[in-house]
């Protein structure tokens, strides 16, 4: 747990160092407010991701989409097999019709 807290504090500290450096080297002008806005969004993202790691939620956060994707892939394979079988039946019926006198 202490390692996670240190990782969280390190991430937040790196964010603030990056933000300070970016705003320091940015020339005065109209773009500064846009950069601050996007840096705020980045800060929220850093808090959510590192906070999730701190609470141990990263395992469940990243596993759920994989399970849904796996279910969709299995369903897609079933439908593809059904379509393949239906196509084969169709062509077999057509061949039988042609072979009939």
Buried (B, 14 or more C-beta within 10 A) or exposed (E): EEEBEEEBEEBBEEBEEEBEEEEEEEEEEEEEEEEEEEBEEEBEEBBEBBBBBBEEEBEEBEEEEEEEEEEEEEEEEEEEEEEEEEEEEEEEEEEEEEEEE
